[in-house]
Amino acid sequence: MDYKYSVKENWGKTSSDQFIRHEDRMQFHIEGFPGNVWVTEDNVYGGRWIARHSAVAKTKSQAQTIVTDIVDAAKDTWDNNNVEGETSAEKITRLGSKPTDITLP
Amino acid sequence: MATFKVTKGTPVAFRDSAYSTAYPSGHEGELFYNSSSGAFQFLGLAAGAWSSGGNLNTAKRQGAGFGSATAGVYAGGSVPSPTTTNVEEYNGTSWSEVNDMPVGAFALASATNSPQTSGIVFGGTNADNTGVSAEADTYNGTNWTEVAELNTGRKQLGGSGSSSTSALAFGGNPSPGVITELWNGTSWTEVNDLSTAKQSTSHFGTATAAIAAGGNPPDTATVEQWNGTSWTEVAEMNSKRNRGGGMGTTTDGLVASGLSPTTPGNVTLTEAWNGSSWTEVADVSTGRHETASAGTGTAGWIAGGYVADVSALTEEWSFAHALKTIDVS
């Protein structure tokens, strides 16, 4: 499957529209990632979704960089959030697991 | 000379492109002529899918959810730290902040299948996140009331129930992770343990019929079902996960997203439970873990969670019929 990459803030839902509609999900693959990066199936419906939202098109490399920068920052935040005497397991319980790398499809 | 036999066509209904695809519909299978597009169409089988819901006012993770697709509650959680007493109500379109809980907590559980106007949350971390809590608080749609505490305080526990007077608390952290307690509106009573210790399950159902799916440690795809008296292992999910969302009943339920030990990371996978087996259905759009969730197997929501930061996103699970165009070209 071929994909397109774009950036657009997810504004959720209003009384008259949804950022991602039910029929969108029936017509094409769409997946969200950190940094408001959206990966959409490269077909006519995915293209219409990008146009509908005036999403900013990115190359795969550009989109991956956005995601990686955010994940790396989250990893640093996690690494630097420590409590004296806390075990690794206790830290995971307190903060959740350390963020993991994300590779865009 | 050729001879043609003249026959009269059978007319079908004329309808325009605004034809409703709402679910359920008694019009499923109807054939009609779309006078706007000039094509024959029919209303096909319904399918479930996730679509965008209104964003939470405050991004958060590890809160507790209960209610329905159009009348839900997100209580407590982490923003990401410390714990919060923040509560929001969902009306099917947007979230509104309402009265705070008495005590902040995250990794707490709820009577998942309760209505917005009669719920209970219990357990979780203590307010300053230095230990676990046995706190239980009921909600009547307006105000919170502290009620009798769990016998065993714990976090990352499972919960089910249908009202502020009927709930089940199970599993969790710390060890032994098998304890099950039943709430009757007045007190918590220990009942039969889970077969296997677990925390961070996807869970849903009532105090007499509940599902505890997945969880850890170790990461598992195993599922246990509560029948009001005891837990029984039932068919496993197709994939291991923990900290996922869950909604529905023991005959029509859903597990959504969560953390996978094999990917590793957040998964978008959704699995539907029909009372005997799990089937992979449509994915969520943004994989995350530690969401709150509520609803049924055909209409519900997951909200909040964590990807590389706390999330304010809501996704709604709903069914709609597909409007199919007949193409003979």
Interface residues (C-beta under 8 A of the other chain):
Chain A: N10 W11 G12 K13 T14 S15 Q18 F19 I20 R21 H22 E23 D24 R25 M26 I30 E31 G32 F33 P34 I70 V71 A73 A74 T93 R94 L95 G96 S97 P99 T100 D101 I102
Chain B: T21 A47 A49 W50 S51 S52 G53 G54 N55 R61 Q62 P80 S81 T93 S94 N129 K155 Q156 N173 R243 L259 P264 G265 T268 A282 D283 S285 T286 G287 H289 E290 Y306 V307 A308 D309 L313 T314 E316 S318 A320 A322
